[in-house]
């Protein structure tokens, strides 16, 4: 399914940028823009909703999301090796 592959690409960008636990909505939108190569807010909201629907992220606060390590196997391996490098 193409949508799930694109969600995985967005999450991969976040992991490569150093986000392993939590990510702010602004940084999540930047990762969506990098992956989808668009700056439209409606597109960002659609992909944010897709990430939530497929369980790749969980909302913890109004502007803060938690990455779901169960859906992202590469994240689980990284969590065992290193701590998150980005500050919330």
C-alpha positions in Angstrom: 0.0 0.0 0.0 1.5 3.3 -1.1 0.2 5.3 1.9 1.9 3.1 4.4 5.2 3.3 2.5 5.0 7.1 2.5 4.2 7.1 6.2 7.3 4.9 6.8 9.4 7.4 4.7 8.2 10.3 6.8 9.0 8.4 10.0 12.4 7.5 8.6 13.2 11.2 8.0 12.3 11.9 11.7 14.5 9.0 12.9 17.4 10.2 10.8 17.0 13.7 12.2 17.4 12.3 15.7 13.8 12.0 16.9 13.4 8.7 18.8 10.6 9.4 21.4 8.7 12.7 20.8 8.4 15.2 18.0 6.9 18.6 17.9 4.2 19.2 15.3 6.3 21.8 13.6 9.2 19.3 13.1 6.7 16.6 12.0 5.3 19.0 9.3 8.9 19.7 8.2 9.5 16.0 7.7 6.3 15.7 5.7 7.3 18.6 3.5 10.7 17.0 2.9 9.2 13.7 2.0 6.2 15.0 0.0 7.9 18.1 -1.4 5.0 20.4 -0.8 4.3 23.3 1.4 0.5 23.2 1.5 -1.0 23.1 5.0 -3.9 20.9 3.9 -1.5 18.2 2.6 0.5 18.4 5.9 -2.7 17.9 7.9 -3.8 14.9 5.7 -0.4 13.2 6.2 -0.5 14.0 9.9 -4.0 12.4 10.1 -2.7 9.4 8.1 0.3 8.9 10.5 -2.2 9.0 13.4 -4.7 6.6 11.8 -2.1 4.0 10.9 -0.6 4.2 14.4 2.9 5.5 13.5 2.5 8.4 16.0 0.3 9.1 19.0 -0.7 12.5 20.2 0.6 13.3 23.7 -0.2 17.0 23.9 -1.7 19.6 21.6 1.6 20.1 19.6 3.6 17.0 20.7 3.5 13.5 19.2 5.1 10.3 20.4 6.6 7.9 17.8 5.2 4.4 18.1 8.2 2.0 18.3 5.9 -1.0 17.8 5.0 0.1 14.3 8.6 1.2 13.5 11.0 -1.8 13.9 14.1 0.3 13.1 13.2 2.7 15.9 13.0 -0.1 18.4 16.6 -1.1 17.6 17.8 2.4 17.8 16.2 3.0 21.2 18.2 0.2 22.6 21.5 1.7 21.3 21.1 5.5 21.8 19.1 8.2 23.4 17.1 10.9 21.6 19.4 13.7 20.4 16.8 16.3 19.7 15.3 18.3 22.5 11.6 18.7 22.9 
